[in-house]
Amino acid sequence: MPLDVGQKEPVTLSEAYEILEKRKKEGSELGYVQKLAYEHASKFKTLSAEKAKEMKSELMALDLTAATAAKIVDIMPINAEQLKQVLIIEKKPIEEERVSEIMKVVEKYRKGK
């Protein structure tokens, strides 16, 4: 589903890469900032865009915002402490059980790369 111009939705690096790759293939010239974003995304994306979207959806089903879910997909935290640093942006207390549930999703996608 394409986004309307002006509509803002947090995307993962993988999704951003896919969007910019599509624009390049369509013959659109990327601007300076888009070129930088494309290069960054190509170096640091961790999953395919499809897997990144799936993972983001699973994380959002655990009551995370789209922005937090996208950040977790991009970072792929390696342990609970690293995840807690990302969850700070939620600005609400995070129970250990919830941290554990989120880490299970991260591990599932880390192994399924």
ABEGO torsion letter per residue (X at the ends): XBBBBGBBBBBBAAAAAAAAAAAAAAGBBBBAAAAAAAAAAAAABABBAAAAAAAAAAAAAAGBBAAAAAAAAAAGBABAAAAAAAAAAAGBBBBAAAAAAAAAAAAAAAAAX
